[in-house]
Amino acid sequence: MPAAAKAKRVPMPSLRRIAIGVATVVIVFVAAPYVIAPFYRFVDPVSTLMLWRWATGARVEHAWLPLDRISPALPHAEASDKQ
């Protein structure tokens, strides 16, 4: 085999390196909610739709309401969804 062909060969990653990479990704996905959740004590949570609107530059309005001002049908709608 010519020397130029040996120089161009890219080594395959080992199985151990792949396993470590996959394990790292899984650990990050599992740990992310536990890392993010404490911030919600100080910052109001946002929905994915709100994040999309902010990213696209659209207007975002969010009005917090006390529980006694929400529709009484809301708890019933959630309960019927679980059946």
VOTOR-341407 format. One record per residue: residue in one letter; x, y, z of N, C-alpha, C, O in turn; residue number from 1. Coordinates in Angstrom, 3 decimals. Atoms other than C-alpha are relative to their C-alpha. Example, Ala and Ser with C-alpha at 12.3 -4.5 7.8 and 13.67 -1.06 7.14 Angstrom:
<pts>
  aa      n_xx      n_yy      n_zz     ca_xx     ca_yy     ca_zz      c_xx      c_yy      c_zz      o_xx      o_yy      o_zz    i
   A     0.890    -1.190     0.000    12.300    -4.500     7.800     0.900     1.200     0.000     1.936     1.181     0.665    1
   S    -0.820    -1.190    -0.060    13.670    -1.060     7.140    -0.770     1.090     0.730    -0.261     2.198     0.899    2
</pts>
This chain:
<pts>
  aa      n_xx      n_yy      n_zz     ca_xx     ca_yy     ca_zz      c_xx      c_yy      c_zz      o_xx      o_yy      o_zz    i
   M     0.853    -1.171     0.000     0.000     0.000     0.000     0.899     1.233     0.000     1.841     1.309     0.789    1
   P    -0.832    -1.206     0.074     1.449     3.414    -0.956    -0.100     0.810     1.294    -1.087     0.730     2.025    2
   A    -0.063    -0.809    -1.225     2.451     5.804     1.818    -1.093     1.066     0.006    -1.616     1.402     1.069    3
   A     1.039    -1.031     0.080    -0.033     8.438     0.576    -1.355    -0.564     0.409    -2.153     0.141     1.026    4
   A     1.272     0.623    -0.356    -2.929     6.007     1.011    -0.083    -0.225     1.509    -1.158    -0.090     2.092    5
   K    -0.015     0.180    -1.446    -1.882     5.262     4.601    -0.235     1.321     0.725    -0.889     1.339     1.768    6
   A     0.135    -1.304    -0.637    -1.740     8.974     5.439    -1.438     0.505    -0.060    -1.863     1.238     0.833    7
   K     1.371    -0.476     0.163    -5.308     9.581     4.187    -1.003    -0.812     0.824    -2.145    -0.383     0.989    8
   R     0.918     0.861    -0.734    -6.834     6.769     6.255    -0.370     0.668     1.325     0.499     1.100     2.082    9
   V     0.494    -0.593    -1.238    -9.001     8.104     9.082    -0.288    -1.134     0.981    -1.014    -2.068     0.643   10
   P     0.252     1.087    -0.951    -8.986     5.949    12.218    -1.457     0.000     0.470    -2.048     1.059     0.681   11
   M     1.373     0.141    -0.482   -12.377     4.631    13.328    -0.023     0.226     1.508     0.881    -0.218     2.218   12
   P     0.073    -0.184    -1.453   -13.502     5.728    16.781    -0.249    -1.341     0.685    -0.971    -2.198     0.175   13
   S     0.144     1.267    -0.708   -13.291     2.969    19.317    -1.395    -0.115     0.605    -2.092     0.885     0.781   14
   L     1.307     0.255    -0.605   -16.381     1.396    20.836    -0.102     0.688     1.354    -1.170     1.171     1.733   15
   R    -0.006    -0.670    -1.308   -15.379     2.796    24.218    -0.264     1.488    -0.151    -1.024     2.057     0.633   16
   R     0.199    -1.433     0.226   -15.242     6.353    22.867    -1.453     0.291    -0.383    -2.019     1.288     0.065   17
   I     1.408    -0.163     0.389   -18.699     5.966    21.290    -0.891    -0.167     1.221    -1.824     0.613     1.410   18
   A     0.801     0.245    -1.201   -20.123     4.549    24.548     0.093     1.179     0.965    -0.910     1.559     1.568   19
   I    -0.161    -1.165    -0.875   -18.698     7.467    26.540    -0.776     1.189    -0.548    -1.401     1.921     0.219   20
   G     0.761    -1.093     0.616   -20.206     9.949    24.075    -1.493    -0.161     0.188    -2.188     0.799     0.524   21
   V     1.438     0.270    -0.171   -23.636     8.309    24.219    -0.393     0.180     1.462    -1.432     0.771     1.753   22
   A     0.287    -0.136    -1.435   -23.498     8.123    28.038    -0.015     1.465     0.415    -0.848     1.863     1.230   23
   T    -0.038    -1.428    -0.320   -22.584    11.815    28.235    -1.275     0.690    -0.466    -1.845     1.496     0.270   24
   V     1.233    -0.601     0.523   -25.540    12.803    26.048    -1.201    -0.401     0.862    -2.046     0.437     1.175   25
   V     1.113     0.471    -0.831   -27.932    10.662    28.122     0.022     0.689     1.366    -1.025     1.110     1.859   26
   I    -0.113    -0.656    -1.311   -26.633    12.126    31.406    -0.419     1.466    -0.096    -1.102     1.966     0.798   27
   V     0.385    -1.402     0.164   -27.046    15.681    30.095    -1.516     0.129    -0.130    -2.113     1.013     0.484   28
   F     1.458    -0.068     0.172   -30.647    15.009    29.003    -0.743    -0.335     1.292    -1.782     0.260     1.578   29
   V     0.646     0.368    -1.258   -31.520    13.375    32.323     0.191     1.091     1.045    -0.731     1.370     1.812   30
   A    -0.303    -0.997    -1.022   -29.859    16.083    34.440    -0.567     1.378    -0.313    -0.741     2.184     0.601   31
   A     0.446    -1.348     0.395   -31.160    19.097    32.486    -1.214     0.499     0.782    -1.178     1.637     1.250   32
   P     1.140    -0.519    -0.772   -34.588    19.338    34.212     0.356     0.339     1.443    -0.163     1.310     1.994   33
   Y    -0.401    -0.260    -1.378   -32.956    19.154    37.648     0.863     1.247     0.117     0.866     1.909     1.155   34
   V    -0.828    -1.206    -0.002   -30.542    21.925    36.721    -0.853     1.236    -0.286    -0.621     2.292     0.302   35
   I     0.821    -1.140     0.414   -33.192    24.183    35.132    -1.090     0.323     1.015    -1.401     1.496     1.217   36
   A     1.158    -0.201    -0.881   -36.031    23.697    37.673     0.207     1.041     1.099    -0.710     1.828     1.333   37
   P    -0.152    -1.023    -1.051   -34.535    25.819    40.511    -0.106     1.436    -0.509    -0.478     2.328     0.253   38
   F     0.097    -1.356     0.552   -34.426    28.848    38.198    -1.445     0.488    -0.061    -1.693     1.693    -0.040   39
   Y     1.401    -0.391     0.073   -38.238    28.788    37.988    -0.500     0.619     1.303    -1.600     1.170     1.336   40
   R     0.368    -0.694    -1.235   -38.334    30.024    41.577     0.164     1.506    -0.171    -0.528     2.282     0.488   41
   F    -0.311    -1.418     0.179   -36.959    33.364    40.358    -0.438     0.549    -1.353    -0.606     1.760    -1.502   42
   V     0.348    -0.412     1.361   -37.932    33.457    36.661    -1.287    -0.702    -0.402    -1.425    -1.908    -0.194   43
   D     1.242     0.608     0.460   -41.405    32.885    35.227     0.286    -0.948    -1.171     1.020    -0.586    -2.091   44
   P    -0.235     0.936     1.096   -41.457    29.792    32.987    -0.668     0.475    -1.287    -1.688     1.163    -1.250   45
   V     0.558    -0.361     1.300   -42.109    30.262    29.286    -0.347    -1.273    -0.757     0.213    -2.338    -0.497   46
   S     0.375     1.149     0.813   -43.751    27.964    26.789     0.863    -0.045    -1.259     1.539     0.927    -1.597   47
   T    -0.750     0.148     1.243   -42.169    26.649    23.610    -0.513     0.969    -1.060     0.266     1.507    -1.847   48
   L     0.572    -0.949     0.948   -44.562    28.786    21.584     0.530     1.410     0.258     0.850     2.138    -0.682   49
   M    -0.535    -1.324    -0.320   -43.403    31.903    23.438     1.466     0.115    -0.444     1.873     1.147    -0.978   50
   L    -1.405    -0.024     0.433   -39.746    30.991    22.781     0.090     0.152    -1.515     0.945     0.883    -2.015   51
   W    -0.008    -0.099     1.464   -40.523    30.558    19.069    -0.345     1.423    -0.430     0.290     1.977    -1.328   52
   R     0.393    -1.365     0.368   -42.260    33.930    18.909     1.133     0.978     0.300     1.395     1.874    -0.502   53
   W    -1.143    -0.864    -0.296   -39.303    35.616    20.648     1.102    -0.188    -1.038     1.705     0.785    -1.489   54
   A    -1.069     0.282     0.965   -36.869    33.898    18.266    -0.302     0.587    -1.371     0.615     0.984    -2.089   55
   T     0.362    -0.536     1.314   -38.817    35.081    15.207    -0.302     1.496     0.037    -0.613     2.096    -0.992   56
   G     0.220    -1.437    -0.115   -39.247    38.616    16.553    -1.459     0.406     0.088    -1.770     1.593    -0.013   57
   A     1.420    -0.316    -0.119   -43.035    38.378    16.947    -0.305     0.531     1.403     0.476     0.343     2.335   58
   R     0.403    -0.565    -1.278   -44.871    40.127    19.755    -0.441    -1.112     0.955    -1.174    -2.023     0.570   59
   V     0.343     0.998    -1.008   -45.198    38.108    22.957    -0.681     0.709     1.161    -0.130     1.636     1.755   60
   E     0.719    -0.526    -1.156   -47.809    38.888    25.587    -0.318    -1.164     0.923    -0.771    -2.221     0.485   61
   H     0.280     1.045    -0.974   -48.164    36.891    28.759    -0.626     0.661     1.212     0.009     1.484     1.871   62
   A     0.715    -0.595    -1.130   -50.740    37.794    31.397    -0.261    -1.079     1.039    -0.974    -2.047     0.772   63
   W     0.229     0.936    -1.093   -50.656    35.943    34.707    -1.326     0.344     0.666    -1.618     1.511     0.926   64
   L     1.292    -0.180    -0.659   -54.063    35.449    36.302    -0.024    -0.788     1.301     0.554    -1.872     1.383   65
   P     0.189     0.804    -1.211   -54.941    34.397    39.832    -0.902    -1.193    -0.305    -1.686    -1.157    -1.253   66
   L     0.782     1.212     0.260   -56.514    30.950    40.061    -1.497     0.254     0.044    -2.255    -0.410    -0.663   67
   D     1.441    -0.250    -0.081   -59.890    32.397    40.997    -0.532     0.762    -1.208    -1.744     0.928    -1.346   68
   R     0.443    -0.722     1.197   -59.975    34.346    37.715     0.026    -0.861    -1.258    -0.392    -0.397    -2.319   69
   I    -0.003     0.857     1.190   -59.470    31.392    35.353    -1.379    -0.620    -0.183    -2.188    -0.623     0.745   70
   S     1.290     0.606     0.310   -62.398    29.659    33.711    -0.226    -1.238     0.864     0.683    -2.051     1.026   71
   P     0.277     1.208    -0.787   -64.112    27.061    35.920    -0.023    -1.261    -0.860     0.049    -2.367    -0.325   72
   A    -0.007     1.165     0.887   -64.225    24.776    32.881     1.403    -0.581    -0.174     1.545    -1.729    -0.593   73
   L    -1.373     0.466     0.220   -60.419    24.503    32.803     0.332    -1.258     0.794     0.866    -2.201     0.210   74
   P    -0.302     1.248    -0.717   -60.073    21.930    35.621    -0.796    -1.197    -0.546    -0.294    -2.321    -0.559   75
   H     0.809     1.090     0.557   -62.890    19.880    34.078     0.557    -0.467    -1.343     0.520    -1.658    -1.652   76
   A    -0.572     0.370     1.300   -61.255    19.962    30.653     1.235    -0.867     0.200     1.443    -1.832    -0.536   77
   E    -1.200     0.780    -0.253   -58.008    18.649    32.086    -0.368    -1.389     0.514     0.254    -2.379     0.128   78
   A     0.416     1.287    -0.553   -59.791    15.897    34.015    -0.588    -0.909    -1.089    -0.340    -2.114    -1.089   79
   S     0.598     0.829     1.060   -61.747    14.729    30.949     1.044    -0.451    -1.002     0.845    -1.457    -1.683   80
   D    -1.072     0.376     0.915   -58.527    14.621    28.925     0.705    -1.277     0.482     1.231    -2.038    -0.331   81
   K    -0.702     1.154    -0.561   -57.107    11.957    31.275    -0.815    -1.289    -0.105    -0.273    -2.370     0.127   82
   Q     0.836     1.198     0.062   -60.037     9.556    30.767     0.137    -0.705    -1.314    -0.501    -1.735    -1.532   83
</pts>
